[in-house]
Amino acid sequence: MKRLLNEPIQFFVGDVIRLKKPHACGGFDWSVHRLGLDIGLQCTTCRRRIMLPRLETERRFRLFVERGDPSTAIPILRPEMAETGDDQ
């Protein structure tokens, strides 16, 4: 399934993702432990925790190694995707 370029990637808590560049320890895989505007990631090799902005995470994202629990999904709209105007 192809996604549109402006469509956000749906992350779940528990996902294991692979990023384009390695961490300083040499690991490429990260587990998602927090979702929101910033995404909390934990290196699966050295257990170091970091926070990356969602757009930065999506830019560095390569593939899903393992998918987490979909019940943890939250609807995400990027600021540029939000509707502008009043609903009267």
ABEGO torsion letter per residue (X at the ends): XBBBAABBBBBBBGBBBBBABBBAAGBABBBBABBEABBBBBBAAAGBBBBBBAAAAAAABABBABBBBAAABBBBBBAAABBBEBAX
